Amino acid sequence: MADQAQLQQMFARILLARVRQDQYPSTTQMNLLEQSLPPDMLEDYVNVLFEKVLTDPVPSIPMLKRIQRLAVPAA
């Protein structure tokens, strides 16, 4: 049986795959992912969000703010 850390990792991987796959990912799924994201997956997640912004001709302000919150240290 998997321990709690393994379950958290599996849950995060499932949500990250959904966010990567969906053109416009669910805000709820992104929030859940961010609440349970293991630190070693943060870079992968932010890269997925960067890809979405780079491929969207008019990226959403909430997505840009989400990236800013995750990628830019608070002043």
N, CA, C and O atoms as a printed pandas DataFrame, in Angstrom:
     atom_number atom_name residue_name chain_id  residue_number  x_coord  y_coord  z_coord
0              1         N          MET        A               1    0.846   -1.196    0.000
1              2        CA          MET        A               1    0.000    0.000    0.000
2              3         C          MET        A               1    0.889    1.257    0.000
3              4         O          MET        A               1    1.934    1.294    0.649
4              5         N          ALA        A               2    0.459    2.254   -0.722
5              6        CA          ALA        A               2    1.214    3.501   -0.848
6              7         C          ALA        A               2    1.099    4.328    0.429
7              8         O          ALA        A               2    0.062    4.337    1.092
8              9         N          ASP        A               3    2.185    5.018    0.756
9             10        CA          ASP        A               3    2.129    5.910    1.910
10            11         C          ASP        A               3    1.549    7.260    1.469
11            12         O          ASP        A               3    1.274    7.473    0.288
12            13         N          GLN        A               4    1.372    8.156    2.427
13            14        CA          GLN        A               4    0.726    9.444    2.141
14            15         C          GLN        A               4    1.501   10.259    1.105
15            16         O          GLN        A               4    0.892   10.889    0.241
16            17         N          ALA        A               5    2.823   10.255    1.177
17            18        CA          ALA        A               5    3.626   11.016    0.210
18            19         C          ALA        A               5    3.452   10.460   -1.201
19            20         O          ALA        A               5    3.388   11.219   -2.167
20            21         N          GLN        A               6    3.375    9.139   -1.317
21            22        CA          GLN        A               6    3.181    8.525   -2.637
22            23         C          GLN        A               6    1.796    8.854   -3.189
23            24         O          GLN        A               6    1.644    9.122   -4.381
24            25         N          LEU        A               7    0.794    8.832   -2.321
25            26        CA          LEU        A               7   -0.567    9.171   -2.742
26            27         C          LEU        A               7   -0.638   10.628   -3.185
27            28         O          LEU        A               7   -1.284   10.945   -4.184
28            29         N          GLN        A               8    0.021   11.506   -2.448
29            30        CA          GLN        A               8    0.051   12.926   -2.813
30            31         C          GLN        A               8    0.701   13.092   -4.182
31            32         O          GLN        A               8    0.211   13.852   -5.017
32            33         N          GLN        A               9    1.806   12.379   -4.411
33            34        CA          GLN        A               9    2.515   12.452   -5.687
34            35         C          GLN        A               9    1.623   11.957   -6.829
35            36         O          GLN        A               9    1.580   12.577   -7.891
36            37         N          MET        A              10    0.917   10.855   -6.620
37            38        CA          MET        A              10    0.029   10.306   -7.651
38            39         C          MET        A              10   -1.103   11.287   -7.960
39            40         O          MET        A              10   -1.425   11.523   -9.124
40            41         N          PHE        A              11   -1.698   11.852   -6.921
41            42        CA          PHE        A              11   -2.779   12.822   -7.087
42            43         C          PHE        A              11   -2.288   14.027   -7.884
43            44         O          PHE        A              11   -2.958   14.484   -8.810
44            45         N          ALA        A              12   -1.118   14.535   -7.519
45            46        CA          ALA        A              12   -0.558   15.697   -8.208
46            47         C          ALA        A              12   -0.255   15.369   -9.670
47            48         O          ALA        A              12   -0.490   16.200  -10.547
48            49         N          ARG        A              13    0.258   14.186   -9.941
49            50        CA          ARG        A              13    0.566   13.795  -11.326
50            51         C          ARG        A              13   -0.701   13.712  -12.178
51            52         O          ARG        A              13   -0.705   14.119  -13.340
52            53         N          ILE        A              14   -1.768   13.186  -11.594
53            54        CA          ILE        A              14   -3.043   13.097  -12.311
54            55         C          ILE        A              14   -3.542   14.505  -12.654
55            56         O          ILE        A              14   -3.924   14.777  -13.793
56            57         N          LEU        A              15   -3.533   15.390  -11.662
57            58        CA          LEU        A              15   -4.004   16.752  -11.914
58            59         C          LEU        A              15   -3.099   17.491  -12.889
59            60         O          LEU        A              15   -3.587   18.226  -13.748
60            61         N          LEU        A              16   -1.790   17.306  -12.770
61            62        CA          LEU        A              16   -0.866   17.964  -13.698
62            63         C          LEU        A              16   -1.122   17.489  -15.128
63            64         O          LEU        A              16   -1.071   18.288  -16.062
64            65         N          ALA        A              17   -1.390   16.221  -15.303
65            66        CA          ALA        A              17   -1.693   15.687  -16.639
66            67         C          ALA        A              17   -2.964   16.327  -17.190
67            68         O          ALA        A              17   -3.036   16.655  -18.374
68            69         N          ARG        A              18   -3.968   16.504  -16.327
69            70        CA          ARG        A              18   -5.219   17.145  -16.777
70            71         C          ARG        A              18   -4.990   18.594  -17.168
71            72         O          ARG        A              18   -5.489   19.054  -18.194
72            73         N          VAL        A              19   -4.236   19.309  -16.350
73            74        CA          VAL        A              19   -3.950   20.715  -16.642
74            75         C          VAL        A              19   -3.177   20.814  -17.958
75            76         O          VAL        A              19   -3.450   21.693  -18.775
76            77         N          ARG        A              20   -2.223   19.921  -18.161
77            78        CA          ARG        A              20   -1.425   19.918  -19.396
78            79         C          ARG        A              20   -2.311   19.631  -20.611
79            80         O          ARG        A              20   -2.148   20.253  -21.661
80            81         N          GLN        A              21   -3.228   18.709  -20.471
81            82        CA          GLN        A              21   -4.068   18.237  -21.577
82            83         C          GLN        A              21   -5.147   19.240  -21.975
83            84         O          GLN        A              21   -5.433   19.398  -23.161
84            85         N          ASP        A              22   -5.737   19.906  -21.016
85            86        CA          ASP        A              22   -6.863   20.797  -21.291
86            87         C          ASP        A              22   -6.386   22.149  -21.830
87            88         O          ASP        A              22   -5.472   22.761  -21.277
88            89         N          GLN        A              23   -7.008   22.599  -22.901
89            90        CA          GLN        A              23   -6.639   23.905  -23.451
90            91         C          GLN        A              23   -6.885   25.005  -22.429
91            92         O          GLN        A              23   -6.062   25.903  -22.251
92            93         N          TYR        A              24   -8.029   24.921  -21.763
93            94        CA          TYR        A              24   -8.373   25.880  -20.713
94            95         C          TYR        A              24   -8.615   25.085  -19.440
95            96         O          TYR        A              24   -9.745   24.682  -19.166
96            97         N          PRO        A              25   -7.565   24.858  -18.663
97            98        CA          PRO        A              25   -7.690   23.994  -17.483
98            99         C          PRO        A              25   -8.648   24.568  -16.449
99           100         O          PRO        A              25   -8.844   25.779  -16.343
100          101         N          SER        A              26   -9.226   23.663  -15.707
101          102        CA          SER        A              26  -10.155   24.010  -14.642
102          103         C          SER        A              26   -9.439   24.765  -13.526
103          104         O          SER        A              26   -8.400   24.324  -13.033
104          105         N          THR        A              27   -9.998   25.896  -13.136
105          106        CA          THR        A              27   -9.458   26.658  -12.019
106          107         C          THR        A              27   -9.473   25.811  -10.747
107          108         O          THR        A              27   -8.532   25.850   -9.954
108          109         N          THR        A              28  -10.530   25.062  -10.564
109          110        CA          THR        A              28  -10.632   24.200   -9.383
110          111         C          THR        A              28   -9.523   23.162   -9.377
111          112         O          THR        A              28   -8.906   22.926   -8.338
112          113         N          GLN        A              29   -9.258   22.537  -10.521
113          114        CA          GLN        A              29   -8.188   21.542  -10.577
114          115         C          GLN        A              29   -6.823   22.183  -10.342
115          116         O          GLN        A              29   -5.979   21.600   -9.661
116          117         N          MET        A              30   -6.596   23.370  -10.893
117          118        CA          MET        A              30   -5.318   24.049  -10.650
118          119         C          MET        A              30   -5.171   24.416   -9.179
119          120         O          MET        A              30   -4.083   24.288   -8.618
120          121         N          ASN        A              31   -6.247   24.870   -8.549
121          122        CA          ASN        A              31   -6.193   25.192   -7.119
122          123         C          ASN        A              31   -5.883   23.950   -6.291
123          124         O          ASN        A              31   -5.046   23.992   -5.389
124          125         N          LEU        A              32   -6.560   22.842   -6.599
125          126        CA          LEU        A              32   -6.300   21.589   -5.882
126          127         C          LEU        A              32   -4.851   21.148   -6.071
127          128         O          LEU        A              32   -4.197   20.712   -5.124
128          129         N          LEU        A              33   -4.360   21.265   -7.296
129          130        CA          LEU        A              33   -2.980   20.879   -7.579
130          131         C          LEU        A              33   -2.017   21.739   -6.765
131          132         O          LEU        A              33   -1.079   21.216   -6.162
132          133         N          GLU        A              34   -2.234   23.029   -6.743
133          134        CA          GLU        A              34   -1.338   23.930   -6.014
134          135         C          GLU        A              34   -1.362   23.658   -4.513
135          136         O          GLU        A              34   -0.354   23.849   -3.833
136          137         N          GLN        A              35   -2.492   23.218   -3.998
137          138        CA          GLN        A              35   -2.594   22.916   -2.567
138          139         C          GLN        A              35   -1.877   21.623   -2.197
139          140         O          GLN        A              35   -1.509   21.429   -1.038
140          141         N          SER        A              36   -1.677   20.744   -3.162
141          142        CA          SER        A              36   -1.075   19.449   -2.858
142          143         C          SER        A              36    0.214   19.197   -3.630
143          144         O          SER        A              36    0.743   18.087   -3.593
144          145         N          LEU        A              37    0.721   20.193   -4.320
145          146        CA          LEU        A              37    1.875   20.034   -5.188
146          147         C          LEU        A              37    3.146   19.788   -4.384
147          148         O          LEU        A              37    3.530   20.620   -3.562
148          149         N          PRO        A              38    3.804   18.646   -4.615
149          150        CA          PRO        A              38    5.100   18.434   -3.973
150          151         C          PRO        A              38    6.110   19.441   -4.528
151          152         O          PRO        A              38    6.051   19.776   -5.711
152          153         N          PRO        A              39    7.022   19.923   -3.707
153          154        CA          PRO        A              39    7.984   20.944   -4.160
154          155         C          PRO        A              39    8.766   20.541   -5.406
155          156         O          PRO        A              39    9.105   21.395   -6.225
156          157         N          ASP        A              40    9.052   19.263   -5.556
157          158        CA          ASP        A              40    9.839   18.825   -6.716
158          159         C          ASP        A              40    9.048   18.852   -8.020
159          160         O          ASP        A              40    9.618   18.625   -9.087
160          161         N          MET        A              41    7.731   19.130   -7.953
161          162        CA          MET        A              41    6.904   19.204   -9.159
162          163         C          MET        A              41    6.557   20.647   -9.538
163          164         O          MET        A              41    5.917   20.884  -10.562
164          165         N          LEU        A              42    6.976   21.600   -8.721
165          166        CA          LEU        A              42    6.614   22.999   -8.981
166          167         C          LEU        A              42    7.129   23.475  -10.341
167          168         O          LEU        A              42    6.392   24.116  -11.090
168          169         N          GLU        A              43    8.366   23.173  -10.659
169          170        CA          GLU        A              43    8.927   23.625  -11.935
170          171         C          GLU        A              43    8.151   23.041  -13.120
171          172         O          GLU        A              43    7.887   23.747  -14.093
172          173         N          ASP        A              44    7.787   21.761  -13.043
173          174        CA          ASP        A              44    6.997   21.135  -14.114
174          175         C          ASP        A              44    5.660   21.853  -14.285
175          176         O          ASP        A              44    5.231   22.134  -15.403
176          177         N          TYR        A              45    5.022   22.139  -13.175
177          178        CA          TYR        A              45    3.713   22.803  -13.210
178          179         C          TYR        A              45    3.827   24.204  -13.821
179          180         O          TYR        A              45    3.041   24.564  -14.697
180          181         N          VAL        A              46    4.787   24.978  -13.369
181          182        CA          VAL        A              46    4.955   26.338  -13.894
182          183         C          VAL        A              46    5.292   26.287  -15.386
183          184         O          VAL        A              46    4.833   27.134  -16.152
184          185         N          ASN        A              47    6.088   25.302  -15.802
185          186        CA          ASN        A              47    6.395   25.162  -17.225
186          187         C          ASN        A              47    5.144   24.865  -18.045
187          188         O          ASN        A              47    5.000   25.372  -19.158
188          189         N          VAL        A              48    4.247   24.056  -17.515
189          190        CA          VAL        A              48    2.983   23.776  -18.203
190          191         C          VAL        A              48    2.185   25.070  -18.351
191          192         O          VAL        A              48    1.617   25.336  -19.410
192          193         N          LEU        A              49    2.144   25.866  -17.292
193          194        CA          LEU        A              49    1.407   27.135  -17.358
194          195         C          LEU        A              49    2.066   28.093  -18.357
195          196         O          LEU        A              49    1.372   28.782  -19.105
196          197         N          PHE        A              50    3.395   28.138  -18.370
197          198        CA          PHE        A              50    4.105   28.972  -19.356
198          199         C          PHE        A              50    3.746   28.543  -20.773
199          200         O          PHE        A              50    3.499   29.389  -21.633
200          201         N          GLU        A              51    3.717   27.245  -21.021
201          202        CA          GLU        A              51    3.364   26.743  -22.357
202          203         C          GLU        A              51    1.971   27.209  -22.759
203          204         O          GLU        A              51    1.747   27.589  -23.908
204          205         N          LYS        A              52    1.041   27.180  -21.820
205          206        CA          LYS        A              52   -0.333   27.601  -22.112
206          207         C          LYS        A              52   -0.362   29.080  -22.483
207          208         O          LYS        A              52   -1.042   29.467  -23.433
208          209         N          VAL        A              53    0.365   29.898  -21.747
209          210        CA          VAL        A              53    0.389   31.334  -22.010
210          211         C          VAL        A              53    1.060   31.615  -23.352
211          212         O          VAL        A              53    0.606   32.469  -24.113
212          213         N          LEU        A              54    2.136   30.897  -23.634
213          214        CA          LEU        A              54    2.866   31.134  -24.886
214          215         C          LEU        A              54    2.083   30.712  -26.120
215          216         O          LEU        A              54    2.286   31.268  -27.199
216          217         N          THR        A              55    1.190   29.738  -25.977
217          218        CA          THR        A              55    0.426   29.259  -27.137
218          219         C          THR        A              55   -0.941   29.917  -27.264
219          220         O          THR        A              55   -1.661   29.670  -28.231
220          221         N          ASP        A              56   -1.298   30.735  -26.315
221          222        CA          ASP        A              56   -2.593   31.416  -26.349
222          223         C          ASP        A              56   -2.382   32.836  -26.871
223          224         O          ASP        A              56   -1.628   33.600  -26.269
224          225         N          PRO        A              57   -3.034   33.207  -27.981
225          226        CA          PRO        A              57   -2.830   34.553  -28.527
226          227         C          PRO        A              57   -3.233   35.664  -27.555
227          228         O          PRO        A              57   -2.686   36.766  -27.600
228          229         N          VAL        A              58   -4.188   35.367  -26.682
229          230        CA          VAL        A              58   -4.628   36.347  -25.692
230          231         C          VAL        A              58   -4.726   35.622  -24.340
231          232         O          VAL        A              58   -5.812   35.213  -23.928
232          233         N          PRO        A              59   -3.583   35.467  -23.656
233          234        CA          PRO        A              59   -3.621   34.737  -22.383
234          235         C          PRO        A              59   -4.465   35.467  -21.343
235          236         O          PRO        A              59   -4.515   36.696  -21.303
236          237         N          SER        A              60   -5.113   34.687  -20.520
237          238        CA          SER        A              60   -5.989   35.278  -19.516
238          239         C          SER        A              60   -5.174   35.938  -18.408
239          240         O          SER        A              60   -4.092   35.474  -18.047
240          241         N          ILE        A              61   -5.710   37.010  -17.891
241          242        CA          ILE        A              61   -5.075   37.711  -16.775
242          243         C          ILE        A              61   -4.989   36.796  -15.550
243          244         O          ILE        A              61   -3.952   36.775  -14.888
244          245         N          PRO        A              62   -6.053   36.035  -15.226
245          246        CA          PRO        A              62   -5.922   35.126  -14.079
246          247         C          PRO        A              62   -4.785   34.105  -14.244
247          248         O          PRO        A              62   -4.123   33.764  -13.264
248          249         N          MET        A              63   -4.551   33.617  -15.459
249          250        CA          MET        A              63   -3.459   32.668  -15.677
250          251         C          MET        A              63   -2.116   33.374  -15.486
251          252         O          MET        A              63   -1.211   32.818  -14.864
252          253         N          LEU        A              64   -1.980   34.578  -16.007
253          254        CA          LEU        A              64   -0.741   35.338  -15.828
254          255         C          LEU        A              64   -0.484   35.623  -14.347
255          256         O          LEU        A              64    0.651   35.520  -13.883
256          257         N          LYS        A              65   -1.523   35.977  -13.616
257          258        CA          LYS        A              65   -1.378   36.239  -12.184
258          259         C          LYS        A              65   -1.008   34.966  -11.422
259          260         O          LYS        A              65   -0.242   35.012  -10.459
260          261         N          ARG        A              66   -1.554   33.836  -11.858
261          262        CA          ARG        A              66   -1.243   32.554  -11.219
262          263         C          ARG        A              66    0.242   32.253  -11.392
263          264         O          ARG        A              66    0.915   31.854  -10.441
264          265         N          ILE        A              67    0.752   32.447  -12.612
265          266        CA          ILE        A              67    2.172   32.218  -12.866
266          267         C          ILE        A              67    3.012   33.176  -12.032
267          268         O          ILE        A              67    4.008   32.776  -11.429
268          269         N          GLN        A              68    2.614   34.414  -12.003
269          270        CA          GLN        A              68    3.362   35.413  -11.220
270          271         C          GLN        A              68    3.431   35.005   -9.755
271          272         O          GLN        A              68    4.488   35.093   -9.131
272          273         N          ARG        A              69    2.311   34.562   -9.211
273          274        CA          ARG        A              69    2.254   34.165   -7.798
274          275         C          ARG        A              69    3.169   32.972   -7.527
275          276         O          ARG        A              69    3.801   32.896   -6.474
276          277         N          LEU        A              70    3.237   32.046   -8.475
277          278        CA          LEU        A              70    4.046   30.841   -8.280
278          279         C          LEU        A              70    5.533   31.059   -8.585
279          280         O          LEU        A              70    6.394   30.486   -7.918
280          281         N          ALA        A              71    5.827   31.876   -9.581
281          282        CA          ALA        A              71    7.185   31.961  -10.100
282          283         C          ALA        A              71    7.990   33.158   -9.594
283          284         O          ALA        A              71    9.220   33.151   -9.639
284          285         N          VAL        A              72    7.290   34.183   -9.113
285          286        CA          VAL        A              72    7.985   35.393   -8.698
286          287         C          VAL        A              72    7.924   35.483   -7.174
287          288         O          VAL        A              72    6.834   35.505   -6.602
288          289         N          PRO        A              73    9.067   35.536   -6.518
289          290        CA          PRO        A              73    9.058   35.633   -5.054
290          291         C          PRO        A              73    8.350   36.912   -4.583
291          292         O          PRO        A              73    8.454   37.968   -5.208
292          293         N          ALA        A              74    7.646   36.786   -3.492
293          294        CA          ALA        A              74    6.951   37.951   -2.926
294          295         C          ALA        A              74    7.986   38.973   -2.459
295          296         O          ALA        A              74    9.020   38.625   -1.888
296          297         N          ALA        A              75    7.680   40.238   -2.716
297          298        CA          ALA        A              75    8.637   41.306   -2.335
298          299         C          ALA        A              75    8.511   41.644   -0.871
299          300         O          ALA        A              75    9.230   42.511   -0.374
